[in-house]
Amino acid sequence: MPLYSRSICWFRRDLRLDDHAALYHALKNSRAVHCVFVFDSGILDALTDKQDRRVEFIWHSLHELNAALQQHGSTLQILHGNPVELIPRLARELAVQAVFCNRDYEPAAVRRDALVAASLSDIEFHQYKDHVIFEQSEILTGGGTPYSVFTPYKNAWLKKLDDFYLRGYPTERYFFSLAQRAAVALPTLESLGFTPGKHNSQALPAGASGAGKLFADFTLRIDAYGEARNFPAVKGVSYLSVHLRFGTISIRRVASSAYYSGGAGGQVWLSELIWREFYQMQLHHHPQLAQGFAFKPQFNSISFPNDEAKFSAWCEARTGYPLIDAAMRQLNQTGYMHNRLRMVAASFLVKDLHIDWRWGERYFAQQLIDFDLAANNGGWQWAASTGCDAQPWFRIFNPVTQSEKFDDKGTFIRRYVPELARCPDKWIHAPWLMPTAEQRRCQVVIGQDYPAPVVDHAIARIKTLALFQEAIG
């Protein structure tokens, strides 16, 4: 690669300076690197809630990134509009010879990048792997096809892994190649059409510093992760999903920590990180998944009744099943949902309420601060039994037994469904079974203080089995 006099490093879902593949190559191969981020108007304009946690998280992370650049005499140029137009225009204004960025595997991003590359014409366009340890076709079966079952994929992933793939990019060695620019005022959220205040920066700090704090805390708890991760009332998970989504922490950093931890908890966490890459790989090889197609085509024809009243009850946490309602309130209030509850809530929507999984997928996409297309689609298709290596269609989570097993004292339920605070442990998982006198005593009259169940799980289960059986013939 030639030494460029000037280049651009285009930041996207990689909002950090350390261990950054594209930035490393840009700095190493350029005399002056201009750092750029584009608020894509096509994405922002489609967001109906103008108090969006994700936009606010990105905005805070960009401010921190800009402050880090300023320590080296540089600055972050933030643009707002169509990147297909803005990146080539800026490249010509700055008279750069190359644009560097990290690969994004979502179909819309792939199309965008192809258009940018074509518009750059004689300006070179370089992309790098940064979001995952293994990408695209790096892990294939012996027959050269993508895996559709997780465990063989995981085994092949681990077999291929070595120190080389976990080694970070030492960007700091080349910070002297950052373009020296005077600081400029960054756009306000209001100027982008958004209102601040929805993101809880105390609970989920943004930027590389926020990721670092959460990661440091999790490393003290990682040994217990294998068991603790299943209990939503316990501080058992890493809370790093949003940071991995927006690249405020390096996948190599977290994967190497898990790999070298030496404990069972670290190995379980590494397995979860591999699931993340499994879904990214599936989206690369099967881009039709982004268009709402089931991985298993026979399940595209399921005739879901799609009762809108039941869907609203699920969205608004009025199902009458305490664990489901607590999970949905956590999502609606914080933009986050515990991973086990994502599975249970998704299963309940599809297999108890008989709502098309795509409806739930869209709702999660609107609400989750850590929304990632590949993971969200993969998770929903897993729960709906339509995806690769998914939950078998005849296996259906019982929302009451899940509640009894993973929130036995009702701690999580009481946190998010305070109207059940006085409900005895004996009844909190299925309060509609309480005797009427007991309901009055603890001020939880079903149908008045808390909804009656919208469906009977046992009856719904029979209907689910019939729906799937009809689809497969």
C-alpha positions as CSV (number, residue, x, y, z in Angstrom):
1,M,0.0,0.0,0.0
2,P,1.4,3.5,-0.9
3,L,1.9,6.2,1.7
4,Y,-0.9,8.6,1.2
5,S,-0.5,12.3,1.9
6,R,-4.0,12.6,3.2
7,S,-6.8,10.1,4.0
8,I,-10.2,9.8,5.8
9,C,-11.0,7.4,8.5
10,W,-14.8,7.0,8.4
11,F,-16.2,5.9,11.8
12,R,-19.4,4.0,11.9
13,R,-20.0,1.3,14.5
14,D,-16.5,1.6,15.9
15,L,-16.6,4.7,18.1
16,R,-13.2,4.4,19.8
17,L,-9.5,5.2,19.1
18,D,-7.8,2.1,20.6
19,D,-7.5,-1.2,18.8
20,H,-9.3,0.1,15.7
21,A,-8.5,-1.8,12.5
22,A,-9.4,0.9,9.9
23,L,-7.8,3.7,11.9
24,Y,-4.6,1.7,12.4
25,H,-4.2,1.1,8.7
26,A,-5.1,4.7,7.9
27,L,-2.6,6.1,10.3
28,K,0.1,3.7,9.4
29,N,-0.3,4.5,5.7
30,S,-1.0,8.2,5.7
31,R,0.8,11.4,6.6
32,A,-2.5,13.0,7.7
33,V,-5.7,11.2,8.7
34,H,-9.0,13.1,9.0
35,C,-11.6,11.4,11.2
36,V,-15.2,11.6,10.2
37,F,-18.6,10.4,11.4
38,V,-21.9,10.8,9.5
39,F,-25.3,11.0,11.1
40,D,-27.2,9.2,8.3
41,S,-30.4,11.2,7.7
42,G,-32.0,8.2,6.1
43,I,-31.7,6.3,9.4
44,L,-32.5,9.2,11.6
45,D,-35.5,10.3,9.6
46,A,-37.1,6.9,10.0
47,L,-37.0,7.0,13.8
48,T,-40.5,8.1,14.9
49,D,-39.4,8.7,18.6
50,K,-37.3,11.8,18.5
51,Q,-36.1,11.1,22.0
52,D,-34.1,8.0,21.0
53,R,-31.7,6.4,23.4
54,R,-29.5,5.1,20.7
55,V,-29.0,8.5,19.1
56,E,-28.2,10.0,22.5
57,F,-25.8,7.2,23.3
58,I,-24.0,7.7,20.0
59,W,-24.0,11.5,20.5
60,H,-22.3,11.1,23.9
61,S,-19.9,8.6,22.6
62,L,-18.9,10.9,19.7
63,H,-18.3,13.8,22.2
64,E,-15.9,11.5,24.1
65,L,-14.2,10.4,20.8
66,N,-13.8,14.0,19.8
67,A,-12.2,14.9,23.1
68,A,-9.8,12.1,22.7
69,L,-8.8,13.3,19.2
70,Q,-8.4,16.8,20.5
71,Q,-5.7,15.6,23.0
72,H,-3.7,14.8,19.9
73,G,-4.3,18.1,18.1
74,S,-7.1,16.7,15.9
75,T,-10.8,16.7,15.8
76,L,-13.8,14.7,14.7
77,Q,-15.8,16.1,11.8
78,I,-19.4,15.2,12.2
79,L,-21.7,15.5,9.2
80,H,-25.4,15.0,8.9
81,G,-27.1,13.8,5.7
82,N,-26.6,11.1,3.1
83,P,-23.2,9.4,3.5
84,V,-23.3,8.3,-0.2
85,E,-23.1,12.0,-1.1
86,L,-21.2,13.4,1.9
87,I,-18.2,11.1,2.1
88,P,-17.2,11.5,-1.6
89,R,-17.8,15.3,-1.4
90,L,-15.6,15.6,1.8
91,A,-12.9,13.4,0.3
92,R,-12.6,15.7,-2.7
93,E,-12.8,18.9,-0.5
94,L,-9.9,17.5,1.6
95,A,-8.1,16.2,-1.5
96,V,-7.5,12.8,0.1
97,Q,-6.2,9.8,-1.8
98,A,-8.0,7.1,0.3
99,V,-11.0,6.5,2.6
100,F,-10.6,3.8,5.3
101,C,-13.5,2.2,7.2
102,N,-14.4,-1.0,8.9
103,R,-16.9,-3.4,7.4
104,D,-20.5,-3.5,8.3
105,Y,-22.4,-6.7,7.4
106,E,-26.0,-5.5,7.3
107,P,-27.4,-5.6,3.8
108,A,-28.3,-1.9,3.7
109,A,-24.8,-1.0,4.9
110,V,-23.2,-3.2,2.3
111,R,-25.2,-1.4,-0.4
112,R,-24.3,2.0,1.0
113,D,-20.6,1.2,1.0
114,A,-20.7,-0.1,-2.6
115,L,-22.3,3.2,-3.6
116,V,-19.7,5.2,-1.7
117,A,-16.9,3.2,-3.3
118,A,-18.3,3.8,-6.7
119,S,-18.8,7.5,-6.1
120,L,-15.2,7.9,-4.9
121,S,-14.0,7.0,-8.4
122,D,-10.3,7.5,-8.4
123,I,-10.1,7.8,-4.6
124,E,-9.2,4.4,-3.0
125,F,-11.7,2.8,-0.6
126,H,-10.3,0.3,2.0
127,Q,-12.4,-1.8,4.4
128,Y,-11.3,-4.0,7.3
129,K,-12.6,-6.6,9.7
130,D,-13.1,-5.0,13.1
131,H,-16.6,-5.9,14.4
132,V,-16.0,-9.6,14.7
133,I,-13.1,-12.0,15.2
134,F,-14.1,-14.1,12.2
135,E,-16.2,-12.7,9.4
136,Q,-18.1,-13.7,6.3
137,S,-16.6,-16.9,4.9
138,E,-13.7,-17.4,7.4
139,I,-15.5,-20.2,9.2
140,L,-17.0,-22.7,6.8
141,T,-17.9,-26.4,6.8
142,G,-15.6,-29.0,5.3
143,G,-17.7,-28.7,2.2
144,G,-17.2,-25.0,1.9
145,T,-20.7,-24.0,3.0
146,P,-21.8,-21.8,5.9
147,Y,-22.7,-23.6,9.1
148,S,-26.4,-23.8,10.1
149,V,-25.9,-25.4,13.5
150,F,-24.2,-23.5,16.2
151,T,-22.1,-26.2,18.0
152,P,-20.1,-27.3,14.9
153,Y,-19.6,-23.6,14.1
154,K,-18.4,-22.9,17.6
155,N,-16.0,-25.8,17.5
156,A,-14.6,-24.7,14.1
157,W,-14.3,-21.1,15.5
158,L,-12.4,-22.2,18.5
159,K,-10.1,-24.5,16.4
160,K,-9.2,-21.6,14.2
161,L,-8.6,-19.1,17.0
162,D,-5.1,-18.3,18.0
163,D,-3.2,-15.3,19.4
164,F,-3.0,-13.6,16.0
165,Y,-6.8,-13.1,15.8
166,L,-7.0,-11.7,19.4
167,R,-4.1,-9.3,19.0
168,G,-5.2,-5.7,19.1
169,Y,-4.2,-3.0,16.7
170,P,-1.7,-0.6,18.3
171,T,-3.2,2.6,16.9
172,E,-1.4,4.7,19.6
173,R,1.9,4.2,17.8
174,Y,0.7,6.3,14.9
175,F,-1.3,9.0,16.5
176,F,1.2,11.5,15.1
177,S,-0.5,10.9,11.7
178,L,-3.8,12.4,12.9
179,A,-4.6,15.5,10.9
180,Q,-3.9,18.6,12.9
181,R,-7.1,20.6,13.0
182,A,-8.6,23.2,15.2
183,A,-11.5,22.1,17.3
184,V,-15.0,22.7,15.9
185,A,-18.4,22.8,17.6
186,L,-20.2,19.5,17.4
187,P,-23.8,19.4,16.4
188,T,-26.4,19.4,19.2
189,L,-29.0,16.7,19.5
190,E,-31.6,19.3,18.8
191,S,-30.0,20.3,15.5
192,L,-30.3,16.6,14.5
193,G,-34.0,16.7,15.3
194,F,-33.8,14.9,18.6
195,T,-34.4,15.7,22.3
196,P,-32.0,14.5,25.0
197,G,-32.9,13.0,28.3
198,K,-34.1,9.4,27.6
199,H,-30.8,7.6,27.9
200,N,-29.7,6.8,31.5
201,S,-26.0,7.5,31.4
202,Q,-25.6,6.5,35.1
203,A,-26.9,3.0,34.5
204,L,-25.3,2.6,31.1
205,P,-22.4,5.0,30.6
206,A,-21.6,5.8,27.0
207,G,-18.3,6.1,25.1
208,A,-15.1,4.1,25.5
209,S,-14.8,5.2,29.1
210,G,-18.2,3.8,29.9
211,A,-17.3,0.6,28.2
212,G,-14.1,0.4,30.2
213,K,-15.9,0.9,33.5
214,L,-18.5,-1.8,32.7
215,F,-15.8,-4.2,31.5
216,A,-13.6,-3.7,34.5
217,D,-16.6,-4.4,36.8
218,F,-17.6,-7.5,34.8
219,T,-14.1,-9.0,35.0
220,L,-14.5,-9.2,38.7
221,R,-17.8,-11.2,38.3
222,I,-16.9,-13.2,35.2
223,D,-16.3,-16.5,37.1
224,A,-19.9,-16.5,38.2
225,Y,-21.3,-15.6,34.8
226,G,-22.2,-19.2,33.7
227,E,-24.9,-19.4,36.4
228,A,-25.6,-15.8,37.3
229,R,-26.5,-14.8,33.7
230,N,-29.8,-16.6,34.0
231,F,-31.3,-14.6,36.8
232,P,-32.6,-11.2,35.9
233,A,-32.7,-9.9,39.4
234,V,-28.9,-10.6,39.8
235,K,-26.1,-8.5,38.4
236,G,-24.8,-11.4,36.4
237,V,-24.3,-10.2,32.8
238,S,-21.7,-7.9,31.3
239,Y,-24.1,-5.1,30.1
240,L,-21.6,-4.6,27.2
241,S,-24.0,-5.4,24.4
242,V,-24.6,-1.8,23.4
243,H,-20.8,-1.1,23.5
244,L,-20.2,-4.0,21.2
245,R,-22.9,-2.8,19.0
246,F,-21.4,0.7,18.6
247,G,-17.8,-0.4,18.9
248,T,-16.9,1.6,22.0
249,I,-15.0,-1.4,23.1
250,S,-13.0,-3.8,20.9
251,I,-14.3,-7.4,20.3
252,R,-10.7,-8.5,20.4
253,R,-10.3,-7.1,23.9
254,V,-13.4,-8.8,25.3
255,A,-12.9,-12.1,23.5
256,S,-9.3,-12.4,24.6
257,S,-10.3,-11.7,28.2
258,A,-12.9,-14.4,28.0
259,Y,-10.6,-16.9,26.2
260,Y,-7.7,-16.4,28.6
261,S,-9.8,-16.2,31.8
262,G,-9.2,-19.8,32.5
263,G,-12.6,-20.1,34.3
264,A,-15.9,-21.8,33.3
265,G,-17.6,-18.4,33.4
266,G,-15.3,-16.9,30.9
267,Q,-15.8,-19.9,28.5
268,V,-19.6,-19.5,28.8
269,W,-19.2,-15.8,27.9
270,L,-17.0,-16.6,25.0
271,S,-19.6,-18.9,23.8
272,E,-22.1,-16.1,23.8
273,L,-19.7,-13.9,21.9
274,I,-19.5,-16.7,19.3
275,W,-23.3,-16.8,19.0
276,R,-23.0,-13.1,18.1
277,E,-20.6,-13.9,15.3
278,F,-22.8,-16.9,14.2
279,Y,-25.7,-14.6,13.6
280,Q,-23.5,-12.0,11.8
281,M,-22.2,-14.9,9.5
282,Q,-25.8,-16.0,8.8
283,L,-26.8,-12.5,7.8
284,H,-23.9,-12.2,5.5
285,H,-24.7,-15.5,3.7
286,H,-28.5,-15.1,3.9
287,P,-29.2,-11.3,3.4
288,Q,-32.9,-12.2,2.8
289,L,-33.2,-12.6,6.6
290,A,-33.2,-8.8,6.8
291,Q,-36.3,-8.8,4.6
292,G,-38.4,-10.8,7.0
293,F,-37.9,-14.3,5.5
294,A,-37.6,-17.3,7.8
295,F,-34.3,-19.2,7.7
296,K,-36.5,-22.3,7.4
297,P,-38.7,-21.6,4.4
298,Q,-41.4,-24.0,5.4
299,F,-42.3,-21.6,8.3
300,N,-42.9,-18.6,6.1
301,S,-46.4,-19.9,5.6
302,I,-47.5,-20.1,9.3
303,S,-51.0,-18.6,9.6
304,F,-50.5,-16.4,12.7
305,P,-53.9,-15.0,13.9
306,N,-52.1,-11.7,14.8
307,D,-54.7,-10.4,17.3
308,E,-53.8,-6.7,17.6
309,A,-55.3,-6.4,21.1
310,K,-53.0,-9.2,22.4
311,F,-50.0,-7.6,20.7
312,S,-50.8,-4.3,22.4
313,A,-51.1,-6.1,25.7
314,W,-47.6,-7.6,25.2
315,C,-46.1,-4.3,24.1
316,E,-47.7,-2.4,27.0
317,A,-46.9,-5.1,29.6
318,R,-50.6,-6.0,30.3
319,T,-50.4,-9.7,29.6
320,G,-51.3,-10.8,33.2
321,Y,-48.1,-12.9,33.3
322,P,-45.9,-11.1,35.8
323,L,-42.5,-12.2,34.4
324,I,-43.5,-11.2,30.8
325,D,-44.9,-7.9,32.0
326,A,-41.8,-7.2,34.1
327,A,-39.5,-7.9,31.1
328,M,-41.5,-5.6,28.8
329,R,-41.5,-2.8,31.4
330,Q,-37.7,-3.2,31.7
331,L,-37.5,-2.8,27.9
332,N,-39.9,0.1,27.7
333,Q,-38.4,2.0,30.6
334,T,-34.7,1.4,30.0
335,G,-34.2,0.3,26.4
336,Y,-32.6,-2.9,27.7
337,M,-33.9,-6.4,28.4
338,H,-32.1,-9.3,30.2
339,N,-31.2,-11.9,27.6
340,R,-33.1,-14.8,29.2
341,L,-36.2,-12.6,29.3
342,R,-35.7,-11.8,25.6
343,M,-36.1,-15.5,24.9
344,V,-39.1,-15.9,27.2
345,A,-40.9,-12.8,26.1
346,A,-40.3,-13.6,22.4
347,S,-41.5,-17.2,22.9
348,F,-44.6,-15.9,24.7
349,L,-45.5,-13.5,21.9
350,V,-45.2,-16.2,19.2
351,K,-46.3,-19.4,21.0
352,D,-48.8,-18.1,23.5
353,L,-50.3,-15.1,21.8
354,H,-49.8,-16.4,18.3
355,I,-48.4,-13.2,16.9
356,D,-46.0,-13.2,13.9
357,W,-42.4,-13.1,15.2
358,R,-41.7,-10.3,12.8
359,W,-44.0,-8.0,14.8
360,G,-41.9,-8.6,17.9
361,E,-38.7,-8.3,16.0
362,R,-39.8,-4.8,14.8
363,Y,-40.9,-3.8,18.3
364,F,-37.5,-4.8,19.8
365,A,-35.8,-3.0,17.0
366,Q,-37.6,0.2,18.0
367,Q,-36.9,-0.1,21.7
368,L,-33.6,-1.8,22.3
369,I,-30.6,0.5,22.9
370,D,-28.3,-2.4,21.8
371,F,-30.4,-3.2,18.7
372,D,-28.3,-5.2,16.2
373,L,-30.0,-6.5,13.1
374,A,-28.2,-9.8,13.0
375,A,-28.6,-10.6,16.8
376,N,-32.2,-9.4,16.9
377,N,-33.3,-11.4,13.9
378,G,-31.3,-14.4,15.0
379,G,-32.8,-14.3,18.5
380,W,-36.4,-13.9,17.3
381,Q,-36.1,-16.7,14.8
382,W,-34.5,-18.9,17.5
383,A,-37.4,-18.3,19.8
384,A,-40.0,-18.7,17.0
385,S,-38.3,-21.9,15.9
386,T,-38.0,-20.6,12.3
387,G,-34.3,-19.9,12.4
388,C,-31.0,-21.9,12.1
389,D,-30.4,-24.2,15.1
390,A,-33.5,-22.7,16.7
391,Q,-35.6,-23.9,19.6
392,P,-37.6,-26.9,18.3
393,W,-41.0,-25.8,17.3
394,F,-42.7,-28.2,19.8
395,R,-40.7,-26.9,22.7
396,I,-42.5,-24.0,24.3
397,F,-41.5,-22.0,27.3
398,N,-44.0,-22.0,30.1
399,P,-44.0,-18.4,31.4
400,V,-44.9,-19.5,34.9
401,T,-42.3,-22.2,35.4
402,Q,-39.7,-19.9,33.8
403,S,-40.7,-17.3,36.4
404,E,-40.5,-19.8,39.3
405,K,-37.1,-21.0,38.2
406,F,-35.3,-17.8,37.4
407,D,-37.0,-15.2,39.7
408,D,-38.2,-17.5,42.5
409,K,-38.6,-14.8,45.1
410,G,-40.2,-12.4,42.6
411,T,-37.5,-9.8,43.1
412,F,-37.3,-8.8,39.5
413,I,-41.0,-8.9,39.1
414,R,-41.6,-6.6,42.1
415,R,-38.9,-4.2,40.8
416,Y,-40.8,-3.6,37.5
417,V,-44.4,-4.5,38.5
418,P,-44.7,-2.7,41.9
419,E,-48.5,-3.3,42.0
420,L,-47.5,-6.9,42.9
421,A,-45.2,-5.8,45.7
422,R,-47.5,-7.2,48.4
423,C,-48.1,-10.4,46.6
424,P,-46.8,-13.4,48.5
425,D,-44.0,-15.4,46.9
426,K,-46.3,-18.4,46.7
427,W,-48.6,-16.5,44.3
428,I,-46.5,-13.9,42.6
429,H,-45.7,-16.1,39.5
430,A,-49.4,-16.8,38.8
431,P,-51.4,-14.2,40.9
432,W,-54.7,-15.1,39.2
433,L,-54.6,-18.4,41.2
434,M,-54.8,-16.5,44.5
435,P,-58.0,-16.9,46.5
436,T,-60.2,-13.8,46.3
437,A,-59.7,-13.1,50.0
438,E,-55.9,-13.2,49.6
439,Q,-56.1,-10.9,46.6
440,R,-58.0,-8.3,48.7
441,R,-55.6,-8.7,51.6
442,C,-52.5,-8.0,49.5
443,Q,-54.3,-5.4,47.4
444,V,-53.9,-7.2,44.1
445,V,-57.4,-7.8,42.9
446,I,-57.0,-9.5,39.5
447,G,-58.8,-7.6,36.8
448,Q,-58.6,-4.4,38.8
449,D,-55.1,-3.9,40.3
450,Y,-53.4,-6.3,37.8
451,P,-54.7,-7.8,34.6
452,A,-56.1,-11.3,34.3
453,P,-54.0,-13.5,31.9
454,V,-54.8,-12.7,28.2
455,V,-54.4,-16.3,27.4
456,D,-54.4,-19.7,29.0
457,H,-50.9,-21.1,28.4
458,A,-52.1,-24.8,28.2
459,I,-54.7,-24.0,25.6
460,A,-52.3,-21.7,23.7
461,R,-49.7,-24.4,23.6
462,I,-52.1,-26.8,21.8
463,K,-52.9,-24.2,19.2
464,T,-49.2,-23.5,18.6
465,L,-48.5,-27.1,17.9
466,A,-51.3,-27.2,15.4
467,L,-50.1,-24.0,13.7
468,F,-46.6,-25.4,13.2
469,Q,-47.8,-28.8,12.3
470,E,-50.0,-27.3,9.6
471,A,-47.0,-25.4,8.2
472,I,-44.7,-28.4,7.9
473,G,-47.5,-30.6,6.5
